[in-house]
Amino acid sequence: MARELGIQGNPIEILLIEDNPGDVRLIMEIFRESAMENRVAVVKDGVEAMAYLHKAGEYRMVNRPDLILLDLNLPRKDGRTVLSEIKGDPDLHSIPVIVLTSSDAEEDIRRAYELRANCYI
């Protein structure tokens, strides 16, 4: 349990998948102010997210994230597709995914949970 909580000197590795610079700044500020030790990597679109998760190209040396924060409305590959690919991949499906979005549309919420999002905020 200590690893999941980032206790005992083990920082949580977080992947933030977000294309809006203002949202990125806000989320990074929240993490800086948290008492939990963490490392946050940021990617700006769905294609880059999947490259990161598969350690492709420039991401070959990255750590596997302990948590993914995912926006639904991304360029190049939308968040729904990214979520589906993560949860359908035997190597990635166990990583918790929190959908962070401004959408409160019932269809978006329902679809995110159908695709096995762990939380929708």
C-alpha positions as a printed Julia matrix, in Angstrom:
121×3 Matrix{Float64}:
   0.0    0.0     0.0
   2.92   2.36    0.66
   3.87   2.41   -3.03
   0.37   3.39   -4.09
   0.31   6.27   -1.64
   3.8    7.58   -2.41
   4.89   7.05    1.19
   8.35   6.03    2.44
  10.29   7.89   -0.24
   8.63   6.23   -3.21
   7.23   8.98   -5.41
   4.13   8.28   -7.43
   4.74   8.37  -11.18
   1.85  10.25  -12.79
   1.19  10.65  -16.51
  -0.92  13.71  -17.32
  -2.43  13.58  -20.81
  -3.68  17.11  -21.43
  -3.38  19.54  -24.35
  -4.57  22.72  -22.61
  -1.57  24.63  -21.15
  -3.77  26.39  -18.57
  -5.12  23.09  -17.28
  -1.6   21.65  -17.18
  -0.37  24.62  -15.1
  -3.28  24.3   -12.67
  -2.82  20.56  -12.2
   0.95  20.91  -11.78
   0.41  23.59   -9.12
  -1.95  21.29   -7.22
   0.62  18.5    -7.26
   3.42  20.86   -6.16
   1.33  21.85   -3.14
   0.38  18.29   -2.21
   2.07  16.52    0.67
   2.51  13.45   -1.49
   5.82  12.96   -3.27
   5.17  12.63   -6.99
   6.68  12.95  -10.44
   4.4   14.17  -13.19
   5.11  13.67  -16.89
   2.96  15.59  -19.38
   2.05  14.63  -22.93
  -0.19  16.73  -25.16
  -2.12  14.28  -27.34
  -3.29  10.71  -27.63
  -0.59   9.59  -30.05
   2.13  10.91  -27.75
   0.4    9.26  -24.77
   0.49   5.83  -26.36
   4.13   6.29  -27.41
   4.94   7.17  -23.78
   3.07   4.17  -22.41
   4.72   1.8   -24.89
   8.15   3.39  -24.26
   8.56   4.16  -27.95
  11.12   6.54  -29.42
  12.05   9.39  -27.09
  10.12   7.69  -24.27
  12.12   4.46  -24.18
  13.63   5.28  -20.75
  10.52   6.55  -18.93
   9.09   4.92  -15.84
   5.74   3.2   -16.02
   3.11   5.51  -14.52
   1.31   4.52  -11.33
  -1.61   6.77  -12.3
  -2.9    8.32  -15.52
  -4.87  11.57  -15.64
  -6.63  11.71  -19.01
  -8.46  14.49  -20.82
 -11.16  13.27  -23.22
 -10.78  15.95  -25.87
  -7.3   15.5   -27.27
  -5.79  16.16  -30.69
  -4.63  13.37  -33.02
  -6.2   10.58  -30.92
  -9.02  11.39  -28.52
  -9.13  10.37  -24.88
 -11.84   7.75  -25.4
  -9.63   5.92  -27.88
  -6.62   6.23  -25.57
  -8.66   4.88  -22.65
  -9.88   1.96  -24.75
  -6.33   1.12  -25.84
  -4.95   1.34  -22.29
  -7.66  -0.85  -20.79
  -7.43  -3.31  -23.69
  -3.66  -3.76  -23.33
  -2.59  -6.57  -20.97
   0.54  -4.62  -20.0
  -1.31  -1.38  -19.24
  -4.85  -2.26  -18.15
  -4.02  -2.32  -14.43
  -2.87   1.33  -14.37
  -5.65   3.44  -12.79
  -7.04   6.05  -15.19
  -8.82   9.15  -13.94
 -10.69  11.04  -16.64
 -10.3   14.79  -16.08
 -12.58  16.78  -18.34
 -14.92  19.74  -18.42
 -17.65  17.6   -19.99
 -20.58  16.72  -17.76
 -22.47  15.07  -20.62
 -24.16  11.84  -19.49
 -22.94  10.08  -22.64
 -19.29  10.99  -21.92
 -19.57   9.79  -18.33
 -21.32   6.55  -19.29
 -18.87   5.83  -22.1
 -15.81   6.49  -19.91
 -17.01   3.96  -17.34
 -17.9    1.47  -20.08
 -14.29   1.79  -21.23
 -13.24   1.03  -17.63
 -12.12   4.43  -16.4
 -11.45   4.23  -12.68
 -12.86   7.68  -11.98
 -14.49  10.57  -13.87
 -13.91  14.11  -12.64
